[in-house]
C-alpha cells in the first residue's frame, strides 16, 4: 500500500503546488471504511455489570450478550437467553464489567518517555516550562530524534514501534478510546495512524462523530473567526477538544497569563467564542465566575489533575465547575508529567476530590467522567459510554465483584484488569478469557502475571501491523539508549553527491511525528488570540529561538517508560518525591496501587 492510499488529513491551507497535488491525490484514495467494522461472532459475558445507564443500574449477576460488535441485551442470569443466543456458551469473567474508559486528552506521541522527576520548579503557566533547560534534554529533544530518525533505507523506522508501544500502554490501563497520533509530511499533509484504540479524531463512523483537536491557526488567532468555526453547520456534531488556560490564577488575582487566554474568547459583552461543542482542556487558570460562563454556553472541560499538580502545584477549580454545572471529562495528558494511563488518572482525581475539596465528587462521579460523561462530551452517547442494548461493545472487566463497584474500579490494580474489549473484539486480558473469546495473541507479563494481547486488525496501518509489542519495546529501548548517536546521525550534513541527486529527482514524501508541543505546523491545539500584542502567545512559537546547542551534545541515554506502574518500581517513589504535588496525593496514590 502506498502513502497515497492511506488515510490523509490535510489540515492547513497552502499555496504550495506540491501540497495541492498531494492532497488531491490523497482525497481520491480515501476509503470510507470504518476503523472498527461491526463484525464478529456472538458472545455472552457473565459477571456483575455496571451499566452506567441513566438510572446508573448495577446488575449483580448478569449476562452481557454481544453480536457483531454491538450489545444485544444486558439481563439477569436467570432470564432466558435472547433469540439467537440459545447455543452460545456463557463466558464467566469472574469480575465486574464496566464500559471501556474514554480518555479525552493525551499526547500519545510522548508516552514512551519517563516521568520528569523531579519537576525542577513550580511553574505559573504553560509558556514557562518549555523554556526550561531540562525540557529540551528530557522531552522535546528525545522526541524530535525519535520522530525524525530514518534508517539506512530512509524509512522512519521508529514511528511504528512508538505507535504500537503507546497504544498497548493504553490497553493495559483499560483505555478503549483516546486522542490520536498524528504524522506530518514534507508535502504539508498530515494524517493519523489507524490504531487498535479508538481515536476520537478519526473514526470514519457516522455514529461516532470525529472530534477536532486542532484548528487552523488563522481561526485560533481571532475570536470572531474562532466563534464562526464553532458555529459552522458542518461541525454541528463535532466536539472541539482544545487547550485553554493552562496555568495558575491565584484567588486574589484576576489577570494571570493563563486566565487572559480565556478572557480573550470574549467577542463582545455577553458574547463568547464558546458553545456546546467546545471542551476546554485543563482550564486550570479559570476562576469560579469563568466556569459560570462555560456553563451558560454549554461548554465542557477536560481535567488532568496529576499533570497540573506536577507542573503548577494546583489544578482546575473543579468544585466550582461542578457547582456551575460544567460537564467534566478526564485525560492523563502525557507520561512526562502525568499518569501512565487513565486508570491512574481516576485514582488521582478521586484522591484530590476526597482530600482537597469540600463537597467533591463521589466515586461514581469520577467513573462517569471516563465513561458516560466523556461519551456525552464527544456526542457519542448514542453509541458508547454505557453498557446498554444497541451500544458498541467496548468493555473492561476488573477482578473484584463485591463492595461498591465504583470504588472497586478506582482502587483496582493494573494486574486486576481481566479483559479489555473494543467493538466486541477482545484486545487484552488474562489467557483464559482471551482463549474463550477466540483472541489468542501475543503473550506478555504484567506485574509478573501472564497476559495476552490480540492486535490483529483488518484496517490496521500496514507499517504497524507487523510490529509486535516485544519488537516495539526492543526498538525503543535501543533508540532511547542511543539517543546521542541518533542525534549525531540526524545532524550529519548530506554529501555533495546526495544533495545533487536530490536536485535531479522529485523529493519523496517523508513522514515524521507532528509534535504540537515542539514545532509549529499551521494548526493549533489552543486558541492563540492576541492579548498584549501579537507576540503574546503560548506554544511552539514562544520556545526560545536563540541559537541552541546541537542535540547530540545535550542528550543522554534515557529509560523507556514501563507500560504499567506494576512494572515500574520507581514510579510511586518518584511521585512521592515530587515537590509540587500535595501531600494527600503523594502519600495516598501508593495505597491505590
C-alpha positions as CSV (number, residue, x, y, z in Angstrom):
1,X,0.0,0.0,0.0
2,X,1.4,3.4,-1.0
3,X,1.4,6.5,1.1
4,X,-1.3,8.0,-1.1
5,X,-3.6,5.0,-0.4
6,X,-3.6,5.6,3.3
7,X,-5.8,7.8,5.4
8,X,-4.7,11.5,5.0
9,X,-5.7,14.6,7.0
10,X,-5.0,17.9,5.2
11,X,-5.5,20.4,7.9
12,X,-3.9,23.6,6.8
13,X,-4.2,25.8,3.7
14,X,-1.2,26.2,1.5
15,X,-0.2,27.8,-1.8
16,X,2.3,25.1,-2.5
17,X,1.6,23.3,-5.8
18,X,3.2,20.2,-4.5
19,X,0.9,20.2,-1.4
20,X,-2.2,20.8,-3.6
21,X,-1.4,17.9,-5.9
22,X,-0.6,15.6,-3.0
23,X,-3.9,16.4,-1.2
24,X,-5.9,15.9,-4.4
25,X,-4.3,12.5,-4.9
26,X,-4.9,11.6,-1.3
27,X,-8.6,12.7,-1.5
28,X,-9.2,10.3,-4.4
29,X,-7.5,7.5,-2.5
30,X,-9.6,7.7,0.7
31,X,-11.7,4.7,1.6
32,X,-14.9,5.3,3.6
33,X,-14.4,2.1,5.6
34,X,-14.9,2.0,9.4
35,X,-11.9,1.9,11.5
36,X,-13.6,-0.8,13.5
37,X,-16.1,-2.7,11.3
38,X,-19.2,-4.1,13.0
39,X,-18.3,-7.7,12.6
40,X,-17.6,-10.7,14.8
41,X,-19.4,-13.7,16.4
42,X,-21.8,-13.8,19.3
43,X,-20.5,-13.7,22.8
44,X,-22.1,-13.9,26.3
45,X,-20.1,-12.4,29.2
46,X,-21.2,-13.1,32.8
47,X,-20.4,-11.1,35.9
48,X,-21.5,-8.0,37.8
49,X,-22.4,-5.4,35.2
50,X,-22.1,-1.7,35.9
51,X,-24.2,-0.3,33.1
52,X,-23.6,3.5,33.7
53,X,-27.0,4.0,32.1
54,X,-29.3,6.9,33.0
55,X,-30.5,5.1,36.1
56,X,-26.9,4.0,37.0
57,X,-28.1,0.4,37.2
58,X,-25.8,-2.2,38.6
59,X,-26.8,-5.8,37.9
60,X,-25.2,-8.1,40.5
61,X,-25.3,-11.3,38.5
62,X,-25.9,-10.6,34.9
63,X,-25.0,-11.6,31.3
64,X,-23.9,-9.2,28.5
65,X,-24.9,-10.5,25.1
66,X,-22.9,-9.2,22.1
67,X,-23.3,-9.8,18.4
68,X,-21.2,-8.2,15.6
69,X,-19.6,-5.7,18.0
70,X,-22.9,-4.5,19.4
71,X,-24.6,-5.2,22.8
72,X,-27.8,-7.0,22.2
73,X,-29.0,-7.4,25.7
74,X,-28.0,-7.0,29.4
75,X,-30.1,-9.2,31.6
76,X,-30.1,-11.2,34.8
77,X,-28.6,-14.6,34.5
78,X,-31.9,-16.3,35.4
79,X,-33.6,-15.0,32.3
80,X,-33.7,-17.0,29.1
81,X,-31.1,-16.0,26.5
82,X,-32.2,-13.6,23.7
83,X,-33.1,-15.1,20.3
84,X,-30.1,-16.4,18.5
85,X,-28.1,-16.9,21.7
86,X,-29.6,-20.3,22.8
87,X,-26.4,-22.2,22.0
88,X,-23.9,-19.5,22.7
89,X,-21.8,-20.5,25.8
90,X,-21.7,-18.1,28.6
91,X,-18.1,-17.0,29.4
92,X,-17.6,-16.5,33.2
93,X,-15.5,-13.3,33.6
94,X,-15.1,-13.7,37.4
95,X,-15.4,-10.0,37.8
96,X,-17.2,-6.7,37.3
97,X,-17.9,-5.3,33.8
98,X,-17.7,-1.6,33.0
99,X,-17.9,0.4,29.8
100,X,-14.4,1.0,28.3
101,X,-12.6,4.0,29.6
102,X,-12.8,7.0,27.3
103,X,-9.8,9.4,27.6
104,X,-10.4,12.9,26.3
105,X,-6.8,14.2,26.3
106,X,-3.4,12.6,25.8
107,X,-0.4,13.5,23.8
108,X,0.3,9.8,23.0
109,X,3.4,10.5,20.9
110,X,5.2,11.4,24.1
111,X,4.0,8.4,26.2
112,X,7.2,6.4,25.8
113,X,9.1,9.0,27.9
114,X,9.6,8.5,31.6
115,X,8.2,10.9,34.2
116,X,10.0,14.2,34.6
117,X,11.4,13.6,38.0
118,X,11.5,15.8,39.9
119,X,9.8,18.7,38.1
120,X,12.5,21.3,38.9
121,X,10.3,24.2,40.0
122,X,6.7,25.3,40.3
123,X,5.6,26.9,37.0
124,X,3.0,29.6,36.7
125,X,1.7,28.9,33.2
126,X,2.3,26.8,30.1
127,X,4.6,29.3,28.5
128,X,7.3,28.7,31.1
129,X,8.2,25.0,31.2
130,X,9.1,24.5,27.5
131,X,12.0,27.1,28.1
132,X,13.5,25.2,31.0
133,X,16.8,23.5,30.1
134,X,15.5,20.1,31.3
135,X,12.7,20.2,28.8
136,X,14.9,20.1,25.7
137,X,17.2,17.5,27.2
138,X,14.4,15.2,28.6
139,X,11.3,15.7,26.5
140,X,11.4,17.8,23.3
141,X,14.9,16.7,22.2
142,X,14.4,12.9,22.6
143,X,11.0,13.0,20.8
144,X,12.4,15.2,18.0
145,X,15.1,12.5,17.4
146,X,12.6,9.6,17.6
147,X,10.1,11.4,15.4
148,X,12.6,12.3,12.6
149,X,15.0,9.3,12.6
150,X,15.4,7.4,9.4
151,X,17.1,4.0,8.9
152,X,19.6,3.2,6.2
153,X,16.9,3.0,3.6
154,X,15.5,6.4,4.6
155,X,12.4,5.0,6.3
156,X,11.0,6.3,9.6
157,X,11.9,3.1,11.4
158,X,10.9,4.2,15.0
159,X,7.3,5.5,14.3
160,X,5.6,2.2,14.0
161,X,7.3,0.8,17.2
162,X,6.2,4.0,19.0
163,X,2.6,3.7,17.9
164,X,2.5,0.0,18.9
165,X,4.0,0.7,22.3
166,X,1.9,3.6,23.4
167,X,-1.3,2.0,22.3
168,X,-0.6,-1.1,24.3
169,X,0.2,1.2,27.2
170,X,-3.4,2.4,26.9
171,X,-4.9,-1.0,26.7
172,X,-3.1,-2.3,29.8
173,X,-4.8,0.5,31.7
174,X,-8.4,-0.3,30.4
175,X,-8.4,2.6,27.9
176,X,-10.5,1.9,24.8
177,X,-10.6,5.5,23.4
178,X,-8.0,8.3,23.4
179,X,-6.7,11.0,21.2
180,X,-4.7,10.0,18.1
181,X,-1.1,10.1,16.9
182,X,-0.6,12.5,14.0
183,X,2.2,12.5,11.4
184,X,3.3,15.4,9.3
185,X,5.0,15.2,5.9
186,X,7.3,17.4,4.0
187,X,4.5,17.7,1.5
188,X,2.5,19.7,4.0
189,X,0.0,16.9,4.6
190,X,-1.0,15.4,8.0
191,X,-2.6,12.1,8.8
192,X,-3.5,9.9,11.7
193,X,-2.3,6.4,12.2
194,X,-5.2,3.8,12.3
195,X,-4.9,2.1,15.6
196,X,-6.4,-0.5,17.9
197,X,-7.5,2.0,20.5
198,X,-10.3,4.3,19.2
199,X,-9.1,7.7,18.2
200,X,-11.6,10.5,19.0
201,X,-10.3,12.4,16.0
202,X,-10.7,9.6,13.4
203,X,-13.4,7.1,13.3
204,X,-15.0,7.1,9.8
205,X,-18.2,6.1,11.7
206,X,-21.4,8.2,11.3
207,X,-22.4,7.3,14.9
208,X,-19.0,8.3,16.4
209,X,-18.6,12.0,15.3
210,X,-15.0,12.9,14.8
211,X,-13.7,15.4,17.4
212,X,-11.4,18.2,16.3
213,X,-8.3,18.5,18.4
214,X,-6.6,21.1,16.2
215,X,-7.8,24.2,14.4
216,X,-6.2,26.3,11.6
217,X,-4.0,28.9,13.1
218,X,-5.8,31.8,11.4
219,X,-9.0,30.9,13.3
220,X,-7.1,30.4,16.6
221,X,-5.9,34.0,16.5
222,X,-9.2,35.7,16.1
223,X,-12.1,35.4,18.5
224,X,-14.8,36.1,15.9
225,X,-13.2,33.7,13.4
226,X,-13.0,31.1,16.2
227,X,-16.6,31.6,17.1
228,X,-17.7,31.3,13.5
229,X,-15.8,28.0,13.3
230,X,-17.6,26.7,16.3
231,X,-20.9,27.6,14.7
232,X,-20.3,26.0,11.3
233,X,-23.2,23.8,10.3
234,X,-20.8,21.1,9.1
235,X,-19.4,20.9,12.6
236,X,-22.7,20.7,14.4
237,X,-21.9,17.3,15.8
238,X,-18.2,17.8,16.3
239,X,-16.5,18.3,19.7
240,X,-13.6,20.7,19.8
241,X,-11.0,19.5,22.3
242,X,-8.7,22.5,22.7
243,X,-6.2,23.6,25.4
244,X,-7.3,26.6,27.4
245,X,-6.0,28.5,30.4
246,X,-3.1,26.2,31.3
247,X,-1.6,27.6,34.5
248,X,-2.4,29.3,37.7
249,X,-4.7,32.2,38.7
250,X,-4.3,32.9,42.4
251,X,-7.6,33.7,44.1
252,X,-6.5,37.3,44.7
253,X,-5.6,37.9,41.1
254,X,-7.8,38.1,38.1
255,X,-5.4,38.9,35.3
256,X,-3.0,36.0,35.2
257,X,-1.4,34.9,31.9
258,X,-3.4,31.7,31.9
259,X,-6.7,33.4,32.6
260,X,-6.2,36.1,30.0
261,X,-6.2,33.4,27.3
262,X,-9.7,32.6,28.5
263,X,-10.8,36.2,28.6
264,X,-9.7,36.7,25.1
265,X,-12.6,34.4,24.0
266,X,-15.0,37.2,24.8
267,X,-16.1,38.7,21.5
268,X,-18.4,41.4,22.9
269,X,-20.4,41.9,26.1
270,X,-22.3,38.7,26.8
271,X,-20.9,37.1,23.7
272,X,-18.1,34.5,23.9
273,X,-16.4,32.2,21.4
274,X,-17.8,29.2,23.3
275,X,-20.7,26.8,22.8
276,X,-21.8,23.3,23.5
277,X,-19.1,22.0,21.0
278,X,-16.2,23.4,23.0
279,X,-14.3,21.3,25.6
280,X,-11.6,23.2,27.4
281,X,-8.6,21.1,28.2
282,X,-7.0,21.9,31.6
283,X,-8.9,25.1,32.4
284,X,-6.6,25.4,35.4
285,X,-6.5,29.1,35.4
286,X,-10.2,29.8,35.5
287,X,-11.9,31.5,38.4
288,X,-15.4,30.4,39.6
289,X,-17.2,33.1,37.6
290,X,-15.4,31.8,34.5
291,X,-17.0,28.3,35.0
292,X,-20.3,30.1,35.1
293,X,-19.6,31.4,31.6
294,X,-18.6,27.9,30.4
295,X,-21.8,26.5,31.8
296,X,-24.0,29.3,30.3
297,X,-22.7,28.5,26.9
298,X,-22.9,24.7,27.3
299,X,-19.1,24.2,27.1
300,X,-17.3,21.3,28.8
301,X,-13.9,20.8,30.3
302,X,-11.2,18.1,30.4
303,X,-9.5,17.7,33.8
304,X,-5.9,16.4,34.0
305,X,-5.2,16.7,37.7
306,X,-1.8,14.9,38.1
307,X,-0.2,16.8,35.2
308,X,-1.5,20.1,36.6
309,X,-0.2,19.3,40.1
310,X,3.2,18.2,39.0
311,X,3.8,21.3,36.9
312,X,1.9,24.0,38.8
313,X,1.2,22.6,42.3
314,X,-2.5,23.2,41.7
315,X,-5.2,22.1,39.3
316,X,-8.5,23.4,37.9
317,X,-11.2,24.6,40.4
318,X,-13.3,21.6,39.6
319,X,-15.5,22.2,42.7
320,X,-16.6,25.5,41.1
321,X,-17.0,23.7,37.7
322,X,-19.2,21.1,39.4
323,X,-21.3,23.8,41.1
324,X,-21.7,25.7,37.9
325,X,-22.9,22.5,36.1
326,X,-20.0,22.2,33.7
327,X,-19.6,18.8,32.2
328,X,-16.2,17.2,33.1
329,X,-14.1,14.6,31.4
330,X,-10.6,13.2,32.2
331,X,-7.3,13.0,30.4
332,X,-3.9,11.9,31.7
333,X,-2.1,14.4,29.4
334,X,1.2,12.6,28.8
335,X,3.7,10.5,30.6
336,X,6.4,13.2,31.2
337,X,4.1,14.9,33.7
338,X,1.1,12.7,34.1
339,X,-0.3,9.3,34.9
340,X,0.7,6.2,32.8
341,X,-2.9,5.6,31.8
342,X,-6.4,6.8,32.5
343,X,-6.9,4.3,35.3
344,X,-4.1,6.1,37.2
345,X,-5.8,9.5,36.5
346,X,-9.0,8.1,38.0
347,X,-7.1,7.4,41.2
348,X,-5.6,11.0,41.3
349,X,-9.0,12.6,40.6
350,X,-10.5,10.5,43.4
351,X,-7.8,11.4,45.9
352,X,-8.0,15.0,45.1
353,X,-11.7,15.1,45.5
354,X,-11.6,13.2,48.8
355,X,-8.8,15.2,50.4
356,X,-8.6,18.6,48.7
357,X,-12.3,19.5,48.0
358,X,-15.3,20.2,50.2
359,X,-18.3,18.5,48.7
360,X,-16.3,16.9,46.0
361,X,-17.0,14.1,43.7
362,X,-18.3,10.6,44.6
363,X,-16.5,7.6,43.2
364,X,-19.4,7.2,40.8
365,X,-19.0,10.8,39.6
366,X,-15.3,10.1,38.9
367,X,-16.0,6.9,36.9
368,X,-18.7,8.8,34.9
369,X,-16.0,11.3,33.8
370,X,-14.3,8.5,32.0
371,X,-17.4,6.7,30.6
372,X,-20.9,8.1,30.1
373,X,-19.8,11.7,30.7
374,X,-16.9,11.5,28.3
375,X,-19.1,10.0,25.6
376,X,-21.6,12.8,26.1
377,X,-18.9,15.5,25.6
378,X,-17.9,13.8,22.3
379,X,-21.6,13.5,21.4
380,X,-21.1,9.7,21.3
381,X,-23.8,8.9,23.9
382,X,-26.0,7.0,21.5
383,X,-23.2,4.6,20.7
384,X,-20.8,4.4,23.7
385,X,-20.2,5.2,27.3
386,X,-22.7,2.8,28.8
387,X,-23.4,-1.0,28.7
388,X,-26.9,-1.0,27.1
389,X,-28.6,-2.7,24.2
390,X,-27.6,-1.0,20.9
391,X,-24.3,0.3,22.2
392,X,-20.9,-0.7,20.9
393,X,-19.3,-3.4,23.0
394,X,-16.4,-1.5,24.5
395,X,-15.9,-3.3,27.8
396,X,-13.4,-3.7,30.6
397,X,-13.6,-6.3,33.3
398,X,-11.9,-6.0,36.7
399,X,-11.2,-8.7,39.2
400,X,-13.4,-7.5,42.0
401,X,-17.1,-8.3,42.1
402,X,-18.1,-7.2,45.6
403,X,-18.4,-3.9,47.5
404,X,-19.0,-0.5,45.9
405,X,-18.3,-1.1,42.2
406,X,-17.2,2.4,41.5
407,X,-14.7,2.4,44.3
408,X,-13.6,-1.0,43.2
409,X,-12.7,0.4,39.7
410,X,-10.8,3.3,41.2
411,X,-8.9,1.0,43.6
412,X,-8.2,-1.7,41.1
413,X,-4.6,-2.6,40.2
414,X,-3.4,-2.9,36.7
415,X,-2.9,-6.6,37.4
416,X,-6.6,-6.9,38.3
417,X,-7.8,-6.0,34.8
418,X,-9.1,-9.2,33.4
419,X,-10.3,-8.1,30.0
420,X,-10.4,-5.2,27.6
421,X,-12.7,-5.4,24.6
422,X,-13.2,-2.9,21.8
423,X,-16.1,-3.2,19.4
424,X,-16.7,-6.7,20.6
425,X,-13.1,-7.8,20.0
426,X,-11.1,-9.0,23.0
427,X,-7.9,-7.0,22.8
428,X,-6.2,-7.7,26.1
429,X,-6.8,-9.9,29.1
430,X,-6.0,-13.0,31.1
431,X,-5.2,-16.0,28.9
432,X,-8.4,-17.9,30.0
433,X,-10.7,-15.2,28.9
434,X,-8.8,-14.4,25.7
435,X,-8.9,-18.0,24.7
436,X,-12.6,-18.4,25.5
437,X,-13.2,-15.4,23.2
438,X,-11.1,-16.7,20.4
439,X,-8.5,-14.0,20.7
440,X,-5.2,-15.9,21.3
441,X,-2.4,-13.5,20.7
442,X,0.9,-12.2,22.0
443,X,1.9,-13.2,25.5
444,X,3.3,-10.6,27.9
445,X,4.0,-10.2,31.6
446,X,2.3,-7.5,33.7
447,X,3.4,-7.2,37.3
448,X,4.8,-10.8,37.0
449,X,1.5,-12.2,35.7
450,X,0.8,-13.6,32.3
451,X,-1.5,-11.7,30.0
452,X,-2.3,-11.7,26.3
453,X,-2.7,-9.1,23.6
454,X,-4.7,-9.5,20.4
455,X,-3.5,-6.9,17.9
456,X,-4.8,-8.2,14.6
457,X,-7.0,-5.7,12.8
458,X,-8.4,-5.7,9.3
459,X,-8.0,-1.9,8.9
460,X,-4.6,-1.8,10.6
461,X,-1.9,0.6,9.4
462,X,0.4,-1.6,7.4
463,X,3.5,-0.2,9.0
464,X,2.3,-1.0,12.5
465,X,0.6,-4.3,11.7
466,X,3.8,-6.3,11.6
467,X,5.3,-4.9,14.8
468,X,4.7,-6.9,17.9
469,X,4.9,-5.3,21.3
470,X,8.1,-7.1,22.1
471,X,9.7,-5.8,18.9
472,X,8.4,-2.3,19.6
473,X,9.8,-2.4,23.1
474,X,13.2,-3.6,22.0
475,X,13.5,-1.0,19.2
476,X,12.5,1.9,21.5
477,X,14.8,0.7,24.3
478,X,17.8,0.7,21.9
479,X,16.8,4.0,20.4
480,X,16.5,5.7,23.8
481,X,19.8,4.3,24.9
482,X,21.4,5.5,21.6
483,X,19.9,9.0,21.6
484,X,23.2,10.9,21.3
485,X,24.3,8.7,18.5
486,X,21.0,9.0,16.6
487,X,21.1,12.8,17.1
488,X,24.5,12.9,15.5
489,X,23.3,11.0,12.5
490,X,20.5,13.4,12.0
491,X,22.9,16.4,12.3
492,X,25.3,15.0,9.8
493,X,25.2,17.0,6.6
494,X,24.3,15.3,3.4
495,X,27.1,14.6,1.0
496,X,27.5,16.7,-2.1
497,X,26.5,13.7,-4.2
498,X,23.3,13.3,-2.2
499,X,22.4,17.0,-2.5
500,X,23.0,16.9,-6.2
501,X,20.8,13.8,-6.6
502,X,18.0,15.5,-4.6
503,X,18.0,18.4,-7.1
504,X,17.6,16.0,-10.1
505,X,14.8,13.8,-8.6
506,X,11.4,14.6,-7.1
507,X,11.5,15.0,-3.4
508,X,9.9,11.9,-1.8
509,X,7.3,12.2,0.8
510,X,8.9,11.9,4.2
511,X,6.9,11.5,7.4
512,X,7.7,12.5,11.0
513,X,5.7,12.9,14.2
514,X,3.6,16.0,14.3
515,X,4.8,17.2,17.8
516,X,2.5,20.1,18.5
517,X,4.3,21.0,21.7
518,X,7.6,21.4,19.8
519,X,7.0,22.6,16.3
520,X,4.7,24.9,14.5
521,X,2.5,23.1,11.9
522,X,0.0,25.7,10.9
523,X,-2.7,24.2,13.1
524,X,-3.1,24.6,16.8
525,X,-4.4,22.9,19.9
526,X,-5.1,26.1,21.9
527,X,-6.6,29.4,20.9
528,X,-3.8,31.9,20.2
529,X,-5.9,35.1,20.5
530,X,-3.9,38.3,20.7
531,X,-3.7,39.6,24.3
532,X,-0.9,42.1,24.9
533,X,0.2,42.2,21.3
534,X,1.0,39.7,18.5
535,X,3.9,38.1,20.5
536,X,1.8,37.3,23.5
537,X,1.1,33.6,22.7
538,X,1.9,30.2,24.2
539,X,3.2,27.2,22.5
540,X,5.9,26.4,20.0
541,X,6.3,30.0,18.7
542,X,7.3,31.1,22.2
543,X,10.0,28.5,22.6
544,X,13.4,30.2,22.8
545,X,14.7,31.0,19.3
546,X,18.3,31.8,20.4
547,X,21.0,29.6,18.9
548,X,20.8,26.2,20.7
549,X,23.4,23.6,21.2
550,X,23.1,20.6,18.9
551,X,21.0,17.9,20.4
552,X,23.9,15.4,20.2
553,X,25.8,17.5,22.8
554,X,23.0,17.6,25.4
555,X,21.1,14.3,25.0
556,X,21.8,11.4,27.2
557,X,20.5,7.8,27.3
558,X,17.1,7.6,28.9
559,X,14.9,4.7,30.0
560,X,11.9,3.7,28.1
561,X,8.9,4.3,30.3
562,X,7.4,0.9,31.5
563,X,3.9,0.1,30.3
564,X,2.4,-0.1,33.8
565,X,3.0,1.1,37.4
566,X,3.1,-2.6,38.3
567,X,6.2,-2.9,36.2
568,X,7.8,0.4,37.3
569,X,9.0,0.2,40.9
570,X,10.4,3.8,40.7
571,X,7.1,5.5,39.6
572,X,5.4,5.7,43.0
573,X,8.7,6.7,44.7
574,X,9.1,9.5,42.1
575,X,5.6,10.7,42.7
576,X,6.3,10.7,46.5
577,X,9.3,12.9,45.9
578,X,7.6,15.4,43.6
579,X,7.8,18.8,45.4
580,X,4.7,20.3,43.8
581,X,2.3,17.5,44.5
582,X,0.1,17.9,47.7
583,X,0.8,15.5,50.5
584,X,-2.5,13.6,50.3
585,X,-1.8,12.7,46.7
586,X,1.9,11.9,47.2
587,X,1.1,9.7,50.2
588,X,-2.3,8.3,49.0
589,X,-1.5,7.2,45.5
590,X,0.6,4.3,46.5
591,X,-2.2,2.9,48.6
592,X,-4.4,2.7,45.5
593,X,-1.9,0.6,43.6
